[in-house]
Amino acid sequence: MGTISKWAGLLGLLALLVGGDQIRINRPDHKFRLTVEVTTPAGIKTASGILAVVPDRNYNRSGRTTMRGEAVFVDLGQGKNLVVLLAHQQGAKLDLDDINYVALRAYGIARGSRVSFKDMSRQTGVVPVQGELIPVLVSFGDPRDPKTARLVDSGHAEAILGDGYAIRGFSAEVVPNGFWPIDFGGALGEPVTRGIEARLPWLDAPGETAAIALKAAGLPVTGGMEAREAFARK
């Protein structure tokens, strides 16, 4: 029995070490709230989402900084909507990585000096997200149909949404990391936003539905690109 207890204890310790290391590797470096405000004929509509930024902490450093969360869906009423994608357009390329650094760069611009990645979790206050930091915006004539996606110009939203609609502004705010992976809300910390599939049900359908939506909006979809990552990241 002594030998069995010894091995059970060693295995238990090993499990704790492995589990602790996985938490270290996968725990977000920081989280931020991305908020968008839209002026409509019925008043200002606001929506936001919590995004988590996870750096590459693997021992071989062969990965990349990743994001958890989803696009921000704004219900504008009257059957209209706006979706803030987890993507930026750079010429003929759709960039899915720049969203990881939106808050970092926004705080740097607001502070007037570079903010280091390791200091992000200590940032406070709400800062504007402007210019090239603004992600790609789309609107769906029918959220149930990816082929109805249309690209929205942040400076001329009325061209797609109609008269009386305009983008009022974007902002970012660092929020507490909480006790990941049990950050279920409240004192445990704010979890990343989930549930966009309820708004865009085709995201869970088989096939390249996300790519269909991006192409319908006139956005470039290159070979090997995970188009769904423009809408949601696990």
PyRosetta script that sets phi, psi and omega in degrees:
from pyrosetta import init, pose_from_sequence

init()
pose = pose_from_sequence("MGTISKWAGLLGLLALLVGGDQIRINRPDHKFRLTVEVTTPAGIKTASGILAVVPDRNYNRSGRTTMRGEAVFVDLGQGKNLVVLLAHQQGAKLDLDDINYVALRAYGIARGSRVSFKDMSRQTGVVPVQGELIPVLVSFGDPRDPKTARLVDSGHAEAILGDGYAIRGFSAEVVPNGFWPIDFGGALGEPVTRGIEARLPWLDAPGETAAIALKAAGLPVTGGMEAREAFARK")
pose.set_psi(1, -34.4)
pose.set_omega(1, -179.3)
pose.set_phi(2, -62.3)
pose.set_psi(2, -42.4)
pose.set_omega(2, 179.9)
pose.set_phi(3, -64.8)
pose.set_psi(3, -41.6)
pose.set_omega(3, 179.3)
pose.set_phi(4, -62.4)
pose.set_psi(4, -44.4)
pose.set_omega(4, 179.7)
pose.set_phi(5, -63.4)
pose.set_psi(5, -37.4)
pose.set_omega(5, 179.1)
pose.set_phi(6, -63.1)
pose.set_psi(6, -47.5)
pose.set_omega(6, -179.5)
pose.set_phi(7, -67.0)
pose.set_psi(7, -37.3)
pose.set_omega(7, 177.8)
pose.set_phi(8, -62.5)
pose.set_psi(8, -40.0)
pose.set_omega(8, 178.3)
pose.set_phi(9, -65.7)
pose.set_psi(9, -41.1)
pose.set_omega(9, 179.2)
pose.set_phi(10, -65.8)
pose.set_psi(10, -41.8)
pose.set_omega(10, 178.5)
pose.set_phi(11, -65.1)
pose.set_psi(11, -38.9)
pose.set_omega(11, 177.5)
pose.set_phi(12, -63.5)
pose.set_psi(12, -41.7)
pose.set_omega(12, 178.0)
pose.set_phi(13, -64.7)
pose.set_psi(13, -41.2)
pose.set_omega(13, 178.5)
pose.set_phi(14, -62.1)
pose.set_psi(14, -42.0)
pose.set_omega(14, 179.0)
pose.set_phi(15, -62.0)
pose.set_psi(15, -40.4)
pose.set_omega(15, 177.9)
pose.set_phi(16, -64.1)
pose.set_psi(16, -41.7)
pose.set_omega(16, -179.9)
pose.set_phi(17, -65.1)
pose.set_psi(17, -44.1)
pose.set_omega(17, 179.6)
pose.set_phi(18, -65.6)
pose.set_psi(18, -44.6)
pose.set_omega(18, 179.3)
pose.set_phi(19, -62.0)
pose.set_psi(19, -42.6)
pose.set_omega(19, 178.5)
pose.set_phi(20, -64.2)
pose.set_psi(20, -37.5)
pose.set_omega(20, 179.2)
pose.set_phi(21, -68.5)
pose.set_psi(21, -36.9)
pose.set_omega(21, 177.7)
pose.set_phi(22, -65.7)
pose.set_psi(22, -37.2)
pose.set_omega(22, 175.6)
pose.set_phi(23, -64.2)
pose.set_psi(23, -43.2)
pose.set_omega(23, 178.4)
pose.set_phi(24, -59.7)
pose.set_psi(24, -42.9)
pose.set_omega(24, -176.9)
pose.set_phi(25, -70.0)
pose.set_psi(25, -40.9)
pose.set_omega(25, -170.6)
pose.set_phi(26, -98.7)
pose.set_psi(26, -6.0)
pose.set_omega(26, -179.9)
pose.set_phi(27, -68.4)
pose.set_psi(27, 134.4)
pose.set_omega(27, 178.0)
pose.set_phi(28, -59.1)
pose.set_psi(28, 144.3)
pose.set_omega(28, 172.5)
pose.set_phi(29, -73.1)
pose.set_psi(29, -42.7)
pose.set_omega(29, 176.4)
pose.set_phi(30, -157.3)
pose.set_psi(30, 160.5)
pose.set_omega(30, 175.3)
pose.set_phi(31, -122.7)
pose.set_psi(31, 150.3)
pose.set_omega(31, 174.4)
pose.set_phi(32, -143.6)
pose.set_psi(32, 152.5)
pose.set_omega(32, 176.7)
pose.set_phi(33, -95.9)
pose.set_psi(33, 122.1)
pose.set_omega(33, 175.6)
pose.set_phi(34, -100.9)
pose.set_psi(34, 121.1)
pose.set_omega(34, -175.0)
pose.set_phi(35, -120.9)
pose.set_psi(35, 141.6)
pose.set_omega(35, 175.7)
pose.set_phi(36, -127.9)
pose.set_psi(36, 138.9)
pose.set_omega(36, 176.0)
pose.set_phi(37, -119.3)
pose.set_psi(37, 132.9)
pose.set_omega(37, -178.0)
pose.set_phi(38, -125.2)
pose.set_psi(38, 129.1)
pose.set_omega(38, 173.7)
pose.set_phi(39, -81.4)
pose.set_psi(39, 130.2)
pose.set_omega(39, 178.9)
pose.set_phi(40, -130.7)
pose.set_psi(40, 165.9)
pose.set_omega(40, 176.5)
pose.set_phi(41, -59.1)
pose.set_psi(41, -22.5)
pose.set_omega(41, -179.4)
pose.set_phi(42, -97.0)
pose.set_psi(42, 6.2)
pose.set_omega(42, -178.3)
pose.set_phi(43, 118.6)
pose.set_psi(43, -171.4)
pose.set_omega(43, -177.2)
pose.set_phi(44, -86.8)
pose.set_psi(44, 129.9)
pose.set_omega(44, 176.1)
pose.set_phi(45, -109.2)
pose.set_psi(45, 135.5)
pose.set_omega(45, -176.8)
pose.set_phi(46, -129.0)
pose.set_psi(46, 142.9)
pose.set_omega(46, 173.6)
pose.set_phi(47, -148.0)
pose.set_psi(47, 155.2)
pose.set_omega(47, -179.9)
pose.set_phi(48, -150.5)
pose.set_psi(48, 165.5)
pose.set_omega(48, 177.7)
pose.set_phi(49, -146.3)
pose.set_psi(49, 147.6)
pose.set_omega(49, 177.2)
pose.set_phi(50, -93.6)
pose.set_psi(50, 125.2)
pose.set_omega(50, 178.8)
pose.set_phi(51, -116.1)
pose.set_psi(51, 143.5)
pose.set_omega(51, 179.3)
pose.set_phi(52, -116.6)
pose.set_psi(52, 134.4)
pose.set_omega(52, 179.9)
pose.set_phi(53, -106.7)
pose.set_psi(53, 123.4)
pose.set_omega(53, -176.4)
pose.set_phi(54, -118.5)
pose.set_psi(54, 113.5)
pose.set_omega(54, 179.4)
pose.set_phi(55, -76.7)
pose.set_psi(55, 166.0)
pose.set_omega(55, 176.7)
pose.set_phi(56, -77.6)
pose.set_psi(56, 109.6)
pose.set_omega(56, 179.0)
pose.set_phi(57, -112.3)
pose.set_psi(57, 9.9)
pose.set_omega(57, 177.9)
pose.set_phi(58, -64.1)
pose.set_psi(58, 152.8)
pose.set_omega(58, -174.9)
pose.set_phi(59, -65.1)
pose.set_psi(59, -31.6)
pose.set_omega(59, -178.4)
pose.set_phi(60, -91.0)
pose.set_psi(60, -3.6)
pose.set_omega(60, 178.3)
pose.set_phi(61, 52.1)
pose.set_psi(61, 40.2)
pose.set_omega(61, -177.5)
pose.set_phi(62, -96.0)
pose.set_psi(62, -4.2)
pose.set_omega(62, -176.9)
pose.set_phi(63, -95.3)
pose.set_psi(63, -152.3)
pose.set_omega(63, 179.9)
pose.set_phi(64, -150.1)
pose.set_psi(64, 161.1)
pose.set_omega(64, 174.9)
pose.set_phi(65, -62.9)
pose.set_psi(65, 134.6)
pose.set_omega(65, -176.5)
pose.set_phi(66, -125.4)
pose.set_psi(66, 170.8)
pose.set_omega(66, -177.6)
pose.set_phi(67, -124.0)
pose.set_psi(67, 145.3)
pose.set_omega(67, 169.0)
pose.set_phi(68, -122.0)
pose.set_psi(68, 140.4)
pose.set_omega(68, -178.8)
pose.set_phi(69, 136.3)
pose.set_psi(69, -161.5)
pose.set_omega(69, -176.3)
pose.set_phi(70, -152.2)
pose.set_psi(70, 166.7)
pose.set_omega(70, 178.0)
pose.set_phi(71, -60.7)
pose.set_psi(71, 152.7)
pose.set_omega(71, 179.7)
pose.set_phi(72, -91.6)
pose.set_psi(72, 121.9)
pose.set_omega(72, -179.9)
pose.set_phi(73, -102.5)
pose.set_psi(73, 124.4)
pose.set_omega(73, 179.5)
pose.set_phi(74, -111.6)
pose.set_psi(74, 117.2)
pose.set_omega(74, 174.7)
pose.set_phi(75, -84.1)
pose.set_psi(75, 111.3)
pose.set_omega(75, -175.6)
pose.set_phi(76, -91.7)
pose.set_psi(76, -1.8)
pose.set_omega(76, -176.3)
pose.set_phi(77, 79.0)
pose.set_psi(77, 169.9)
pose.set_omega(77, 179.7)
pose.set_phi(78, 55.3)
pose.set_psi(78, 28.9)
pose.set_omega(78, 178.7)
pose.set_phi(79, 75.2)
pose.set_psi(79, 9.8)
pose.set_omega(79, -178.4)
pose.set_phi(80, -104.0)
pose.set_psi(80, 155.2)
pose.set_omega(80, -178.5)
pose.set_phi(81, -152.8)
pose.set_psi(81, 164.2)
pose.set_omega(81, 174.1)
pose.set_phi(82, -138.7)
pose.set_psi(82, 135.9)
pose.set_omega(82, 179.4)
pose.set_phi(83, -122.7)
pose.set_psi(83, 123.4)
pose.set_omega(83, 177.6)
pose.set_phi(84, -92.9)
pose.set_psi(84, 106.9)
pose.set_omega(84, -175.1)
pose.set_phi(85, -75.5)
pose.set_psi(85, 162.2)
pose.set_omega(85, 174.0)
pose.set_phi(86, -89.6)
pose.set_psi(86, 55.7)
pose.set_omega(86, -173.8)
pose.set_phi(87, -158.1)
pose.set_psi(87, 155.9)
pose.set_omega(87, 173.5)
pose.set_phi(88, -129.0)
pose.set_psi(88, 145.4)
pose.set_omega(88, 177.6)
pose.set_phi(89, -99.6)
pose.set_psi(89, 126.9)
pose.set_omega(89, 177.4)
pose.set_phi(90, -122.8)
pose.set_psi(90, 90.8)
pose.set_omega(90, -177.6)
pose.set_phi(91, 63.7)
pose.set_psi(91, -121.6)
pose.set_omega(91, -178.3)
pose.set_phi(92, -90.6)
pose.set_psi(92, 15.6)
pose.set_omega(92, -176.9)
pose.set_phi(93, -125.5)
pose.set_psi(93, 141.1)
pose.set_omega(93, 173.2)
pose.set_phi(94, -101.6)
pose.set_psi(94, 115.7)
pose.set_omega(94, -175.7)
pose.set_phi(95, -95.1)
pose.set_psi(95, 122.8)
pose.set_omega(95, -179.5)
pose.set_phi(96, -100.7)
pose.set_psi(96, 1.4)
pose.set_omega(96, -178.0)
pose.set_phi(97, -101.8)
pose.set_psi(97, -27.3)
pose.set_omega(97, -175.5)
pose.set_phi(98, -62.3)
pose.set_psi(98, -24.9)
pose.set_omega(98, 179.3)
pose.set_phi(99, -60.2)
pose.set_psi(99, -26.5)
pose.set_omega(99, 179.5)
pose.set_phi(100, -62.8)
pose.set_psi(100, -24.0)
pose.set_omega(100, -171.6)
pose.set_phi(101, -115.4)
pose.set_psi(101, 11.1)
pose.set_omega(101, -179.5)
pose.set_phi(102, -60.1)
pose.set_psi(102, -50.8)
pose.set_omega(102, -179.2)
pose.set_phi(103, -65.7)
pose.set_psi(103, -43.3)
pose.set_omega(103, 179.5)
pose.set_phi(104, -54.5)
pose.set_psi(104, -48.8)
pose.set_omega(104, -177.3)
pose.set_phi(105, -72.8)
pose.set_psi(105, -36.0)
pose.set_omega(105, 179.4)
pose.set_phi(106, -64.3)
pose.set_psi(106, -41.0)
pose.set_omega(106, 177.6)
pose.set_phi(107, -67.1)
pose.set_psi(107, -38.2)
pose.set_omega(107, 178.1)
pose.set_phi(108, -61.6)
pose.set_psi(108, -43.1)
pose.set_omega(108, 178.9)
pose.set_phi(109, -66.0)
pose.set_psi(109, -43.3)
pose.set_omega(109, -178.8)
pose.set_phi(110, -66.4)
pose.set_psi(110, -35.5)
pose.set_omega(110, -179.3)
pose.set_phi(111, -81.8)
pose.set_psi(111, -18.3)
pose.set_omega(111, -178.0)
pose.set_phi(112, 80.1)
pose.set_psi(112, 13.3)
pose.set_omega(112, 178.2)
pose.set_phi(113, -156.7)
pose.set_psi(113, 159.2)
pose.set_omega(113, -177.4)
pose.set_phi(114, -64.6)
pose.set_psi(114, 134.7)
pose.set_omega(114, 174.5)
pose.set_phi(115, -104.8)
pose.set_psi(115, 126.1)
pose.set_omega(115, -178.0)
pose.set_phi(116, -77.0)
pose.set_psi(116, 152.7)
pose.set_omega(116, -178.7)
pose.set_phi(117, -57.3)
pose.set_psi(117, -41.7)
pose.set_omega(117, -176.0)
pose.set_phi(118, -68.9)
pose.set_psi(118, -16.1)
pose.set_omega(118, 179.9)
pose.set_phi(119, -96.9)
pose.set_psi(119, -0.4)
pose.set_omega(119, -174.2)
pose.set_phi(120, -62.4)
pose.set_psi(120, -39.2)
pose.set_omega(120, -177.0)
pose.set_phi(121, -65.6)
pose.set_psi(121, -14.6)
pose.set_omega(121, -179.7)
pose.set_phi(122, -97.7)
pose.set_psi(122, -0.3)
pose.set_omega(122, 180.0)
pose.set_phi(123, -72.7)
pose.set_psi(123, 148.1)
pose.set_omega(123, -179.9)
pose.set_phi(124, -133.0)
pose.set_psi(124, 160.2)
pose.set_omega(124, 176.5)
pose.set_phi(125, 89.3)
pose.set_psi(125, 167.3)
pose.set_omega(125, 179.6)
pose.set_phi(126, -100.4)
pose.set_psi(126, 133.5)
pose.set_omega(126, -179.2)
pose.set_phi(127, -124.9)
pose.set_psi(127, 147.5)
pose.set_omega(127, 179.9)
pose.set_phi(128, -72.6)
pose.set_psi(128, 148.9)
pose.set_omega(128, 173.4)
pose.set_phi(129, -112.7)
pose.set_psi(129, 114.1)
pose.set_omega(129, -171.5)
pose.set_phi(130, -134.7)
pose.set_psi(130, 169.3)
pose.set_omega(130, 173.4)
pose.set_phi(131, 56.0)
pose.set_psi(131, -130.8)
pose.set_omega(131, -176.3)
pose.set_phi(132, -68.9)
pose.set_psi(132, -10.7)
pose.set_omega(132, 178.1)
pose.set_phi(133, -77.9)
pose.set_psi(133, -16.7)
pose.set_omega(133, -178.8)
pose.set_phi(134, -69.1)
pose.set_psi(134, 124.9)
pose.set_omega(134, 179.3)
pose.set_phi(135, -68.5)
pose.set_psi(135, 172.6)
pose.set_omega(135, 176.5)
pose.set_phi(136, -66.9)
pose.set_psi(136, 139.0)
pose.set_omega(136, 180.0)
pose.set_phi(137, -116.8)
pose.set_psi(137, 137.0)
pose.set_omega(137, 174.8)
pose.set_phi(138, -135.4)
pose.set_psi(138, 162.5)
pose.set_omega(138, 174.9)
pose.set_phi(139, -135.4)
pose.set_psi(139, 145.7)
pose.set_omega(139, -179.4)
pose.set_phi(140, -111.3)
pose.set_psi(140, 125.5)
pose.set_omega(140, 173.7)
pose.set_phi(141, -61.0)
pose.set_psi(141, -35.0)
pose.set_omega(141, 175.1)
pose.set_phi(142, -140.2)
pose.set_psi(142, 107.1)
pose.set_omega(142, -178.0)
pose.set_phi(143, -56.7)
pose.set_psi(143, -16.2)
pose.set_omega(143, 179.8)
pose.set_phi(144, -85.9)
pose.set_psi(144, -4.9)
pose.set_omega(144, -175.4)
pose.set_phi(145, -127.1)
pose.set_psi(145, 109.2)
pose.set_omega(145, -177.4)
pose.set_phi(146, -63.4)
pose.set_psi(146, -21.8)
pose.set_omega(146, -178.4)
pose.set_phi(147, -73.7)
pose.set_psi(147, -7.3)
pose.set_omega(147, -179.4)
pose.set_phi(148, -95.3)
pose.set_psi(148, 10.0)
pose.set_omega(148, 179.8)
pose.set_phi(149, -67.8)
pose.set_psi(149, 139.2)
pose.set_omega(149, 176.7)
pose.set_phi(150, -135.0)
pose.set_psi(150, 138.6)
pose.set_omega(150, 179.7)
pose.set_phi(151, -73.2)
pose.set_psi(151, 136.3)
pose.set_omega(151, -179.8)
pose.set_phi(152, -114.0)
pose.set_psi(152, 125.4)
pose.set_omega(152, 175.8)
pose.set_phi(153, -80.5)
pose.set_psi(153, 123.3)
pose.set_omega(153, -176.3)
pose.set_phi(154, -60.5)
pose.set_psi(154, -24.0)
pose.set_omega(154, 179.6)
pose.set_phi(155, -92.6)
pose.set_psi(155, -11.9)
pose.set_omega(155, -177.8)
pose.set_phi(156, -141.5)
pose.set_psi(156, 54.8)
pose.set_omega(156, -177.2)
pose.set_phi(157, -62.7)
pose.set_psi(157, -26.6)
pose.set_omega(157, -177.8)
pose.set_phi(158, -63.7)
pose.set_psi(158, -21.7)
pose.set_omega(158, -179.6)
pose.set_phi(159, -63.2)
pose.set_psi(159, -30.0)
pose.set_omega(159, 178.7)
pose.set_phi(160, -106.0)
pose.set_psi(160, -41.4)
pose.set_omega(160, -174.5)
pose.set_phi(161, -84.6)
pose.set_psi(161, -24.4)
pose.set_omega(161, 179.7)
pose.set_phi(162, 111.2)
pose.set_psi(162, 168.0)
pose.set_omega(162, -179.8)
pose.set_phi(163, -60.1)
pose.set_psi(163, 140.6)
pose.set_omega(163, 178.7)
pose.set_phi(164, 91.2)
pose.set_psi(164, -2.9)
pose.set_omega(164, 179.0)
pose.set_phi(165, -107.3)
pose.set_psi(165, 135.8)
pose.set_omega(165, 178.6)
pose.set_phi(166, -157.1)
pose.set_psi(166, 148.8)
pose.set_omega(166, 175.8)
pose.set_phi(167, -77.5)
pose.set_psi(167, 117.6)
pose.set_omega(167, -178.2)
pose.set_phi(168, -81.7)
pose.set_psi(168, -35.4)
pose.set_omega(168, 178.7)
pose.set_phi(169, 164.8)
pose.set_psi(169, 165.1)
pose.set_omega(169, 176.6)
pose.set_phi(170, -124.3)
pose.set_psi(170, 152.0)
pose.set_omega(170, 176.1)
pose.set_phi(171, -148.4)
pose.set_psi(171, 160.0)
pose.set_omega(171, 176.4)
pose.set_phi(172, -129.3)
pose.set_psi(172, 146.0)
pose.set_omega(172, 178.7)
pose.set_phi(173, -146.7)
pose.set_psi(173, 121.7)
pose.set_omega(173, 176.5)
pose.set_phi(174, -67.8)
pose.set_psi(174, 133.7)
pose.set_omega(174, 177.8)
pose.set_phi(175, -119.9)
pose.set_psi(175, 158.7)
pose.set_omega(175, -178.1)
pose.set_phi(176, -58.8)
pose.set_psi(176, 141.6)
pose.set_omega(176, 177.5)
pose.set_phi(177, -64.0)
pose.set_psi(177, -37.0)
pose.set_omega(177, -175.9)
pose.set_phi(178, 76.0)
pose.set_psi(178, -166.8)
pose.set_omega(178, -176.0)
pose.set_phi(179, -101.1)
pose.set_psi(179, 67.9)
pose.set_omega(179, 178.5)
pose.set_phi(180, -61.9)
pose.set_psi(180, 137.0)
pose.set_omega(180, 11.6)
pose.set_phi(181, -95.7)
pose.set_psi(181, 18.6)
pose.set_omega(181, 178.4)
pose.set_phi(182, -109.4)
pose.set_psi(182, 34.8)
pose.set_omega(182, 179.8)
pose.set_phi(183, -83.9)
pose.set_psi(183, 75.1)
pose.set_omega(183, -174.2)
pose.set_phi(184, -91.6)
pose.set_psi(184, 1.3)
pose.set_omega(184, -179.0)
pose.set_phi(185, 122.9)
pose.set_psi(185, 167.8)
pose.set_omega(185, 179.7)
pose.set_phi(186, 64.2)
pose.set_psi(186, -134.9)
pose.set_omega(186, -178.0)
pose.set_phi(187, -66.0)
pose.set_psi(187, -19.2)
pose.set_omega(187, -179.3)
pose.set_phi(188, -79.0)
pose.set_psi(188, -12.3)
pose.set_omega(188, 180.0)
pose.set_phi(189, 109.6)
pose.set_psi(189, 153.8)
pose.set_omega(189, -178.0)
pose.set_phi(190, -78.6)
pose.set_psi(190, 125.6)
pose.set_omega(190, 177.4)
pose.set_phi(191, -77.6)
pose.set_psi(191, 160.8)
pose.set_omega(191, 175.4)
pose.set_phi(192, -64.9)
pose.set_psi(192, 152.5)
pose.set_omega(192, -177.2)
pose.set_phi(193, -73.6)
pose.set_psi(193, 134.6)
pose.set_omega(193, 177.2)
pose.set_phi(194, -132.8)
pose.set_psi(194, 161.0)
pose.set_omega(194, 173.3)
pose.set_phi(195, 116.8)
pose.set_psi(195, 7.9)
pose.set_omega(195, -178.4)
pose.set_phi(196, -65.0)
pose.set_psi(196, -21.6)
pose.set_omega(196, 178.3)
pose.set_phi(197, -62.0)
pose.set_psi(197, -25.8)
pose.set_omega(197, 176.8)
pose.set_phi(198, -71.0)
pose.set_psi(198, -27.2)
pose.set_omega(198, 178.0)
pose.set_phi(199, -86.3)
pose.set_psi(199, -38.9)
pose.set_omega(199, -178.7)
pose.set_phi(200, -121.9)
pose.set_psi(200, 76.9)
pose.set_omega(200, -171.5)
pose.set_phi(201, -61.1)
pose.set_psi(201, -21.3)
pose.set_omega(201, -179.5)
pose.set_phi(202, -70.7)
pose.set_psi(202, -14.3)
pose.set_omega(202, 178.8)
pose.set_phi(203, -59.9)
pose.set_psi(203, -29.4)
pose.set_omega(203, -179.5)
pose.set_phi(204, -94.2)
pose.set_psi(204, 0.4)
pose.set_omega(204, 180.0)
pose.set_phi(205, -78.3)
pose.set_psi(205, 151.7)
pose.set_omega(205, 178.1)
pose.set_phi(206, -67.4)
pose.set_psi(206, 156.2)
pose.set_omega(206, 179.8)
pose.set_phi(207, 97.8)
pose.set_psi(207, -177.5)
pose.set_omega(207, -176.1)
pose.set_phi(208, -91.9)
pose.set_psi(208, 57.0)
pose.set_omega(208, -176.2)
pose.set_phi(209, -66.2)
pose.set_psi(209, -37.9)
pose.set_omega(209, 179.1)
pose.set_phi(210, -64.7)
pose.set_psi(210, -41.1)
pose.set_omega(210, 177.9)
pose.set_phi(211, -64.2)
pose.set_psi(211, -36.5)
pose.set_omega(211, 177.5)
pose.set_phi(212, -61.2)
pose.set_psi(212, -43.2)
pose.set_omega(212, -179.9)
pose.set_phi(213, -64.4)
pose.set_psi(213, -45.2)
pose.set_omega(213, -179.4)
pose.set_phi(214, -63.0)
pose.set_psi(214, -42.9)
pose.set_omega(214, 179.7)
pose.set_phi(215, -66.4)
pose.set_psi(215, -36.8)
pose.set_omega(215, 178.5)
pose.set_phi(216, -63.2)
pose.set_psi(216, -30.3)
pose.set_omega(216, 178.8)
pose.set_phi(217, -85.0)
pose.set_psi(217, 1.0)
pose.set_omega(217, 179.6)
pose.set_phi(218, 79.8)
pose.set_psi(218, 19.9)
pose.set_omega(218, -179.5)
pose.set_phi(219, -93.1)
pose.set_psi(219, 146.2)
pose.set_omega(219, -178.2)
pose.set_phi(220, -74.1)
pose.set_psi(220, 132.8)
pose.set_omega(220, 175.7)
pose.set_phi(221, -123.1)
pose.set_psi(221, 107.0)
pose.set_omega(221, -176.3)
pose.set_phi(222, -93.0)
pose.set_psi(222, 160.2)
pose.set_omega(222, -179.6)
pose.set_phi(223, -59.1)
pose.set_psi(223, 135.1)
pose.set_omega(223, 178.7)
pose.set_phi(224, 85.5)
pose.set_psi(224, -6.5)
pose.set_omega(224, -179.4)
pose.set_phi(225, -77.1)
pose.set_psi(225, 134.7)
pose.set_omega(225, 176.2)
pose.set_phi(226, -84.9)
pose.set_psi(226, 89.0)
pose.set_omega(226, -173.8)
pose.set_phi(227, -58.7)
pose.set_psi(227, -31.6)
pose.set_omega(227, -178.5)
pose.set_phi(228, -62.6)
pose.set_psi(228, -25.5)
pose.set_omega(228, -179.8)
pose.set_phi(229, -66.4)
pose.set_psi(229, -15.0)
pose.set_omega(229, 173.8)
pose.set_phi(230, -71.4)
pose.set_psi(230, -18.5)
pose.set_omega(230, -177.3)
pose.set_phi(231, -111.5)
pose.set_psi(231, -33.5)
pose.set_omega(231, -176.4)
pose.set_phi(232, -157.5)
pose.set_psi(232, 143.2)
pose.set_omega(232, 176.2)
pose.set_phi(233, -128.9)
pose.set_psi(233, 134.1)
pose.set_omega(233, 179.3)
pose.set_phi(234, -84.5)
pose.dump_pdb("model.pdb")
